[in-house]
Amino acid sequence: MMWVFAILVGLVLGVVATVAAGKVGHLPPAETSSLPARDVPLDAEALRATRFSLALRGYRMDEVDALLDRVAAEWDSRPHRNGREVENS
């Protein structure tokens, strides 16, 4: 009877090791990010086409933060009046 218990313990440890090694239930390959090039002005189309790499807990925060900082800097450098962008005509 002791050998049955030893086999069960071995099987459980094997399953735990397999799951811990990431062999079961792994995530699909992550898409590569497609961030706008730094020398290209940001426009609505570039922002819509932006894709961030997936990380363990969602998107890579450093990529999101970098893009948000860039959007904020470009927004600050544009002339605004009462919260609306001033058109250059």
C-alpha positions as CSV (number, residue, x, y, z in Angstrom):
1,M,0.0,0.0,0.0
2,M,2.9,2.3,0.6
3,W,4.1,2.1,-3.0
4,V,0.7,3.4,-4.2
5,F,1.1,6.5,-2.0
6,A,4.6,7.0,-3.3
7,I,3.4,6.8,-6.9
8,L,0.6,9.3,-6.2
9,V,3.1,11.7,-4.6
10,G,5.4,11.4,-7.5
11,L,2.6,12.1,-10.0
12,V,1.5,15.2,-8.1
13,L,5.0,16.5,-7.9
14,G,5.5,15.9,-11.6
15,V,2.3,17.8,-12.4
16,V,3.3,20.7,-10.1
17,A,6.8,20.8,-11.7
18,T,5.3,20.9,-15.2
19,V,2.9,23.7,-14.4
20,A,5.6,25.7,-12.6
21,A,7.9,25.3,-15.6
22,G,5.3,26.9,-17.8
23,K,4.7,23.8,-19.9
24,V,0.9,23.9,-19.3
25,G,-1.4,26.9,-20.0
26,H,1.2,29.2,-21.3
27,L,0.3,32.4,-23.0
28,P,0.4,32.7,-26.8
29,P,3.4,34.4,-28.3
30,A,3.3,38.1,-27.6
31,E,2.8,40.5,-30.5
32,T,5.7,42.9,-31.0
33,S,4.9,46.5,-30.2
34,S,4.4,49.0,-33.0
35,L,5.1,52.4,-31.4
36,P,5.2,55.5,-33.7
37,A,8.8,56.5,-34.7
38,R,10.1,59.4,-32.7
39,D,10.7,61.5,-35.7
40,V,7.1,61.1,-37.0
41,P,4.6,63.7,-35.7
42,L,1.8,62.1,-33.7
43,D,-1.6,62.3,-35.3
44,A,-4.8,60.4,-34.7
45,E,-4.0,57.7,-37.2
46,A,-0.6,57.0,-35.6
47,L,-2.2,56.7,-32.2
48,R,-4.8,54.3,-33.4
49,A,-2.1,52.1,-35.0
50,T,-0.1,52.0,-31.8
51,R,0.2,48.6,-30.2
52,F,2.0,47.8,-27.0
53,S,3.8,44.6,-26.1
54,L,2.0,42.3,-23.7
55,A,3.7,41.6,-20.4
56,L,2.9,39.3,-17.6
57,R,0.3,41.6,-16.0
58,G,-0.9,43.4,-19.1
59,Y,1.0,46.0,-21.3
60,R,4.5,47.0,-20.6
61,M,4.1,50.1,-18.4
62,D,7.4,51.6,-19.6
63,E,6.2,51.7,-23.2
64,V,2.8,53.1,-22.2
65,D,4.4,55.8,-20.0
66,A,6.8,56.8,-22.7
67,L,4.1,57.3,-25.2
68,L,1.9,59.2,-22.8
69,D,4.9,61.5,-21.9
70,R,5.4,62.1,-25.6
71,V,1.8,62.9,-26.3
72,A,1.7,65.3,-23.3
73,A,4.9,67.0,-24.4
74,E,3.6,67.5,-28.0
75,W,0.2,68.6,-26.7
76,D,1.9,71.2,-24.4
77,S,3.9,72.6,-27.4
78,R,0.8,73.3,-29.4
79,P,-1.1,76.6,-29.1
80,H,-4.3,76.2,-27.2
81,R,-7.1,78.6,-26.3
82,N,-9.7,77.7,-23.6
83,G,-8.8,74.0,-23.7
84,R,-9.2,73.9,-27.5
85,E,-6.5,73.7,-30.1
86,V,-6.0,76.9,-32.1
87,E,-6.1,76.2,-35.9
88,N,-3.3,77.8,-37.9
89,S,-5.0,79.3,-41.0
